[in-house]
């Protein structure tokens, strides 16, 4: 149906916040491609609740340990452009850069928990938009294939050709499940694929125009889907929990994207909590929303 902007919003808890600035624990701003500034382009949360924020302007990662109000500063040798980031179980920090030298493809850089660069990988395609950890190893969503390609195959860094050979249209999760999501105008299709093919699938149709799909991941027997909706005056994110009988929970969130960040990196799902990266003229923040299904 038609989305009612400004209604059915759910309150969350703020788990990390940094003001804009150049001091310790602050996040930097740089001039964007248009009038919008760019700042704090990506984030992640690990299993222990640590929040990691990529402050690419100052070439560092801000890290909040669980319950901490002040962030630790971890220097990383990134090139300072808009980038995406994921943190592995061993606390390795993977940063997907969006630019590359002439004739080369973008790089994925791996750092240890203290910020020391361990290795760098060239991605398979000329444009990549997301990096995530899949069964302990990084995978990158590239274009024009729109496939998830592994950076490491059988424990060995993979060549661009090898990455493309192993590319898949969906991401794999625990239990061997794969989730595929696609948007065609005002319809989103989501499928969960197991060893014998599609086990569950949904069609989400909207009168209000749909933009990007931010997240589509399994949550127990359900799937959590986050998409942006917009009209001429406003835009919001809608969170849908999809079950066997359709939508079992839903709520909306304001876009909170005053500063430009990684286009598809504003949400992370961890356990029963959904985390969102947002920004305002005052600074950048990460909020947590607990999912509820009656």
One Martini backbone bead per residue (centre of mass of N, CA, C, O) as a GRO file, in nm:
protein
  294
    1UNK     BB    1   0.100   0.032  -0.009
    2UNK     BB    2   0.084   0.337   0.139
    3UNK     BB    3   0.314   0.533   0.293
    4UNK     BB    4   0.330   0.670   0.626
    5UNK     BB    5   0.485   0.931   0.706
    6UNK     BB    6   0.582   0.950   1.053
    7UNK     BB    7   0.501   0.654   1.130
    8UNK     BB    8   0.572   0.382   1.319
    9UNK     BB    9   0.797   0.449   1.519
   10UNK     BB   10   1.100   0.335   1.674
   11UNK     BB   11   1.268   0.311   1.955
   12UNK     BB   12   1.603   0.354   2.053
   13UNK     BB   13   1.945   0.293   2.128
   14UNK     BB   14   2.236   0.465   2.203
   15UNK     BB   15   2.578   0.330   2.139
   16UNK     BB   16   2.689   0.578   1.955
   17UNK     BB   17   2.892   0.892   1.959
   18UNK     BB   18   2.992   1.169   1.731
   19UNK     BB   19   3.133   1.448   1.667
   20UNK     BB   20   3.223   1.695   1.475
   21UNK     BB   21   3.580   1.674   1.396
   22UNK     BB   22   3.951   1.664   1.499
   23UNK     BB   23   3.940   1.502   1.743
   24UNK     BB   24   3.925   1.285   1.975
   25UNK     BB   25   3.638   1.101   1.890
   26UNK     BB   26   3.601   1.234   1.617
   27UNK     BB   27   3.441   1.326   1.310
   28UNK     BB   28   3.490   1.375   0.980
   29UNK     BB   29   3.471   1.615   0.709
   30UNK     BB   30   3.375   1.624   0.361
   31UNK     BB   31   3.335   1.698   0.048
   32UNK     BB   32   3.104   1.629  -0.166
   33UNK     BB   33   2.980   1.569  -0.481
   34UNK     BB   34   2.789   1.762  -0.368
   35UNK     BB   35   2.648   1.929  -0.100
   36UNK     BB   36   2.702   1.688   0.056
   37UNK     BB   37   2.855   1.557   0.306
   38UNK     BB   38   3.128   1.352   0.426
   39UNK     BB   39   3.087   1.095   0.693
   40UNK     BB   40   3.124   0.820   0.830
   41UNK     BB   41   3.084   0.561   0.607
   42UNK     BB   42   3.108   0.323   0.836
   43UNK     BB   43   2.999   0.008   1.005
   44UNK     BB   44   3.020  -0.204   1.309
   45UNK     BB   45   2.934  -0.518   1.488
   46UNK     BB   46   3.011  -0.731   1.732
   47UNK     BB   47   2.944  -0.997   1.942
   48UNK     BB   48   3.024  -0.802   2.207
   49UNK     BB   49   2.926  -0.488   2.113
   50UNK     BB   50   3.116  -0.355   1.939
   51UNK     BB   51   3.184  -0.037   1.790
   52UNK     BB   52   3.248   0.054   1.444
   53UNK     BB   53   3.401   0.351   1.295
   54UNK     BB   54   3.459   0.506   0.987
   55UNK     BB   55   3.717   0.761   0.972
   56UNK     BB   56   3.830   0.855   0.672
   57UNK     BB   57   3.943   1.141   0.708
   58UNK     BB   58   4.150   1.034   0.955
   59UNK     BB   59   4.236   0.744   0.923
   60UNK     BB   60   4.012   0.580   1.111
   61UNK     BB   61   3.893   0.394   1.397
   62UNK     BB   62   3.611   0.390   1.593
   63UNK     BB   63   3.590   0.248   1.933
   64UNK     BB   64   3.328   0.082   2.118
   65UNK     BB   65   3.294  -0.048   2.397
   66UNK     BB   66   3.097  -0.192   2.602
   67UNK     BB   67   2.962   0.099   2.765
   68UNK     BB   68   3.114   0.313   2.621
   69UNK     BB   69   3.154   0.671   2.563
   70UNK     BB   70   3.441   0.643   2.458
   71UNK     BB   71   3.664   0.642   2.197
   72UNK     BB   72   3.879   0.461   2.021
   73UNK     BB   73   4.186   0.500   1.830
   74UNK     BB   74   4.235   0.356   1.496
   75UNK     BB   75   4.474   0.342   1.277
   76UNK     BB   76   4.436   0.366   0.910
   77UNK     BB   77   4.555   0.299   0.566
   78UNK     BB   78   4.364   0.482   0.398
   79UNK     BB   79   4.248   0.697   0.123
   80UNK     BB   80   3.981   0.877   0.225
   81UNK     BB   81   3.730   0.746   0.111
   82UNK     BB   82   3.457   0.619   0.035
   83UNK     BB   83   3.351   0.339   0.248
   84UNK     BB   84   3.362   0.005   0.356
   85UNK     BB   85   3.284  -0.219   0.649
   86UNK     BB   86   3.431  -0.508   0.827
   87UNK     BB   87   3.419  -0.743   1.106
   88UNK     BB   88   3.576  -1.002   1.230
   89UNK     BB   89   3.611  -1.245   1.470
   90UNK     BB   90   3.936  -1.161   1.493
   91UNK     BB   91   3.921  -0.830   1.446
   92UNK     BB   92   3.935  -0.782   1.166
   93UNK     BB   93   3.970  -0.511   0.929
   94UNK     BB   94   3.759  -0.436   0.655
   95UNK     BB   95   3.829  -0.230   0.362
   96UNK     BB   96   3.630  -0.080   0.107
   97UNK     BB   97   3.726   0.073  -0.164
   98UNK     BB   98   3.622   0.312  -0.437
   99UNK     BB   99   3.910   0.352  -0.538
  100UNK     BB  100   4.161   0.372  -0.811
  101UNK     BB  101   4.399   0.332  -1.003
  102UNK     BB  102   4.480   0.339  -1.308
  103UNK     BB  103   4.374   0.020  -1.426
  104UNK     BB  104   4.236  -0.046  -1.153
  105UNK     BB  105   4.101  -0.190  -0.874
  106UNK     BB  106   3.967  -0.202  -0.598
  107UNK     BB  107   4.036  -0.225  -0.249
  108UNK     BB  108   4.112  -0.458   0.010
  109UNK     BB  109   4.171  -0.394   0.351
  110UNK     BB  110   4.371  -0.542   0.614
  111UNK     BB  111   4.335  -0.526   0.972
  112UNK     BB  112   4.413  -0.514   1.276
  113UNK     BB  113   4.309  -0.415   1.590
  114UNK     BB  114   4.556  -0.185   1.578
  115UNK     BB  115   4.595  -0.107   1.241
  116UNK     BB  116   4.761  -0.314   1.098
  117UNK     BB  117   4.864  -0.395   0.794
  118UNK     BB  118   4.835  -0.715   0.623
  119UNK     BB  119   4.652  -0.671   0.354
  120UNK     BB  120   4.575  -0.675  -0.009
  121UNK     BB  121   4.290  -0.660  -0.237
  122UNK     BB  122   4.169  -0.719  -0.551
  123UNK     BB  123   3.899  -0.668  -0.715
  124UNK     BB  124   3.693  -0.786  -0.978
  125UNK     BB  125   3.550  -0.507  -1.003
  126UNK     BB  126   3.506  -0.165  -1.073
  127UNK     BB  127   3.251  -0.202  -0.872
  128UNK     BB  128   3.181  -0.156  -0.518
  129UNK     BB  129   2.943  -0.162  -0.222
  130UNK     BB  130   3.016  -0.429  -0.044
  131UNK     BB  131   3.114  -0.569   0.283
  132UNK     BB  132   3.129  -0.907   0.412
  133UNK     BB  133   3.088  -1.174   0.641
  134UNK     BB  134   3.144  -1.521   0.532
  135UNK     BB  135   3.232  -1.765   0.715
  136UNK     BB  136   3.502  -1.569   0.793
  137UNK     BB  137   3.483  -1.429   0.505
  138UNK     BB  138   3.515  -1.210   0.253
  139UNK     BB  139   3.260  -1.026   0.073
  140UNK     BB  140   3.166  -0.883  -0.252
  141UNK     BB  141   2.968  -0.635  -0.403
  142UNK     BB  142   2.931  -0.619  -0.747
  143UNK     BB  143   2.996  -0.443  -1.060
  144UNK     BB  144   2.766  -0.571  -1.294
  145UNK     BB  145   2.679  -0.855  -1.160
  146UNK     BB  146   2.560  -0.864  -0.858
  147UNK     BB  147   2.778  -1.026  -0.698
  148UNK     BB  148   2.911  -1.240  -0.460
  149UNK     BB  149   3.259  -1.216  -0.384
  150UNK     BB  150   3.543  -1.373  -0.303
  151UNK     BB  151   3.866  -1.300  -0.172
  152UNK     BB  152   3.878  -1.588  -0.041
  153UNK     BB  153   4.010  -1.918  -0.139
  154UNK     BB  154   4.099  -2.167   0.051
  155UNK     BB  155   4.288  -1.945   0.216
  156UNK     BB  156   4.335  -1.780  -0.059
  157UNK     BB  157   4.405  -1.535  -0.248
  158UNK     BB  158   4.208  -1.406  -0.505
  159UNK     BB  159   4.163  -1.360  -0.809
  160UNK     BB  160   3.951  -1.196  -1.007
  161UNK     BB  161   3.869  -1.452  -1.168
  162UNK     BB  162   3.810  -1.631  -0.920
  163UNK     BB  163   3.592  -1.459  -0.797
  164UNK     BB  164   3.389  -1.482  -1.036
  165UNK     BB  165   3.356  -1.791  -1.028
  166UNK     BB  166   3.238  -1.763  -0.708
  167UNK     BB  167   2.994  -1.615  -0.765
  168UNK     BB  168   2.683  -1.484  -0.614
  169UNK     BB  169   2.351  -1.364  -0.577
  170UNK     BB  170   2.399  -1.451  -0.277
  171UNK     BB  171   2.404  -1.492   0.068
  172UNK     BB  172   2.566  -1.666   0.317
  173UNK     BB  173   2.469  -1.868   0.595
  174UNK     BB  174   2.384  -2.033   0.840
  175UNK     BB  175   2.323  -2.364   0.728
  176UNK     BB  176   2.347  -2.285   0.404
  177UNK     BB  177   2.205  -2.031   0.359
  178UNK     BB  178   2.041  -1.828   0.105
  179UNK     BB  179   2.007  -1.478   0.010
  180UNK     BB  180   1.774  -1.322  -0.214
  181UNK     BB  181   1.761  -0.984  -0.355
  182UNK     BB  182   1.516  -0.781  -0.540
  183UNK     BB  183   1.454  -0.490  -0.749
  184UNK     BB  184   1.142  -0.383  -0.923
  185UNK     BB  185   1.075  -0.103  -0.871
  186UNK     BB  186   0.779  -0.168  -0.661
  187UNK     BB  187   0.946  -0.448  -0.612
  188UNK     BB  188   1.024  -0.711  -0.378
  189UNK     BB  189   1.242  -0.998  -0.379
  190UNK     BB  190   1.254  -1.288  -0.160
  191UNK     BB  191   1.497  -1.557  -0.094
  192UNK     BB  192   1.532  -1.886   0.041
  193UNK     BB  193   1.818  -2.104   0.013
  194UNK     BB  194   1.880  -2.440  -0.013
  195UNK     BB  195   1.975  -2.755  -0.104
  196UNK     BB  196   1.667  -2.776  -0.265
  197UNK     BB  197   1.618  -2.473  -0.275
  198UNK     BB  198   1.343  -2.305  -0.234
  199UNK     BB  199   1.184  -2.238   0.090
  200UNK     BB  200   1.139  -1.918   0.071
  201UNK     BB  201   0.905  -1.643  -0.019
  202UNK     BB  202   0.872  -1.290  -0.132
  203UNK     BB  203   0.640  -1.014  -0.192
  204UNK     BB  204   0.698  -0.658  -0.218
  205UNK     BB  205   0.451  -0.406  -0.240
  206UNK     BB  206   0.435  -0.054  -0.364
  207UNK     BB  207   0.316   0.267  -0.402
  208UNK     BB  208   0.556   0.368  -0.288
  209UNK     BB  209   0.854   0.442  -0.366
  210UNK     BB  210   1.145   0.253  -0.427
  211UNK     BB  211   1.459   0.190  -0.337
  212UNK     BB  212   1.685   0.058  -0.161
  213UNK     BB  213   1.833  -0.232  -0.038
  214UNK     BB  214   1.991  -0.270   0.270
  215UNK     BB  215   1.846  -0.546   0.387
  216UNK     BB  216   1.875  -0.927   0.377
  217UNK     BB  217   1.808  -1.143   0.655
  218UNK     BB  218   1.823  -1.390   0.866
  219UNK     BB  219   1.580  -1.475   1.148
  220UNK     BB  220   1.571  -1.756   1.176
  221UNK     BB  221   1.262  -1.823   1.016
  222UNK     BB  222   1.324  -1.537   0.921
  223UNK     BB  223   1.315  -1.205   0.763
  224UNK     BB  224   1.510  -0.912   0.726
  225UNK     BB  225   1.385  -0.600   0.591
  226UNK     BB  226   1.546  -0.311   0.428
  227UNK     BB  227   1.396  -0.005   0.303
  228UNK     BB  228   1.354   0.261   0.084
  229UNK     BB  229   1.137   0.543   0.091
  230UNK     BB  230   0.964   0.782  -0.139
  231UNK     BB  231   0.913   1.127  -0.218
  232UNK     BB  232   0.901   1.464  -0.284
  233UNK     BB  233   0.944   1.523   0.055
  234UNK     BB  234   1.042   1.221   0.143
  235UNK     BB  235   1.220   0.979   0.364
  236UNK     BB  236   1.246   0.620   0.448
  237UNK     BB  237   1.274   0.347   0.661
  238UNK     BB  238   1.179   0.000   0.630
  239UNK     BB  239   1.090  -0.256   0.860
  240UNK     BB  240   1.077  -0.610   0.790
  241UNK     BB  241   0.918  -0.903   0.915
  242UNK     BB  242   0.938  -1.223   0.770
  243UNK     BB  243   0.701  -1.477   0.733
  244UNK     BB  244   0.495  -1.731   0.639
  245UNK     BB  245   0.242  -1.498   0.661
  246UNK     BB  246   0.439  -1.256   0.630
  247UNK     BB  247   0.400  -0.979   0.809
  248UNK     BB  248   0.508  -0.959   1.167
  249UNK     BB  249   0.682  -0.687   1.137
  250UNK     BB  250   0.684  -0.316   1.171
  251UNK     BB  251   0.894  -0.023   1.089
  252UNK     BB  252   1.006   0.315   1.108
  253UNK     BB  253   1.274   0.535   0.977
  254UNK     BB  254   1.455   0.782   0.962
  255UNK     BB  255   1.716   0.857   0.757
  256UNK     BB  256   1.964   1.005   0.887
  257UNK     BB  257   2.142   1.156   0.615
  258UNK     BB  258   2.321   1.421   0.623
  259UNK     BB  259   2.558   1.237   0.568
  260UNK     BB  260   2.752   1.073   0.365
  261UNK     BB  261   2.754   0.723   0.293
  262UNK     BB  262   2.740   0.419   0.255
  263UNK     BB  263   2.483   0.318   0.062
  264UNK     BB  264   2.471  -0.009   0.200
  265UNK     BB  265   2.574   0.059   0.533
  266UNK     BB  266   2.330   0.134   0.765
  267UNK     BB  267   2.293  -0.183   0.833
  268UNK     BB  268   2.280  -0.423   1.115
  269UNK     BB  269   2.265  -0.771   1.208
  270UNK     BB  270   2.237  -0.885   1.563
  271UNK     BB  271   2.052  -1.104   1.634
  272UNK     BB  272   1.783  -0.908   1.782
  273UNK     BB  273   1.951  -0.667   1.648
  274UNK     BB  274   1.926  -0.342   1.502
  275UNK     BB  275   2.156  -0.143   1.324
  276UNK     BB  276   2.212   0.224   1.289
  277UNK     BB  277   2.335   0.465   1.072
  278UNK     BB  278   2.373   0.815   1.161
  279UNK     BB  279   2.296   1.175   1.095
  280UNK     BB  280   2.386   1.517   1.177
  281UNK     BB  281   2.493   1.836   1.232
  282UNK     BB  282   2.638   1.725   1.506
  283UNK     BB  283   2.660   1.407   1.405
  284UNK     BB  284   2.730   1.068   1.480
  285UNK     BB  285   2.545   0.746   1.488
  286UNK     BB  286   2.433   0.454   1.686
  287UNK     BB  287   2.153   0.240   1.668
  288UNK     BB  288   1.924   0.030   1.859
  289UNK     BB  289   1.697  -0.243   1.763
  290UNK     BB  290   1.451  -0.439   1.891
  291UNK     BB  291   1.312  -0.725   1.801
  292UNK     BB  292   0.956  -0.803   1.745
  293UNK     BB  293   0.752  -1.104   1.803
  294UNK     BB  294   0.427  -1.231   1.872
   0.00000   0.00000   0.00000
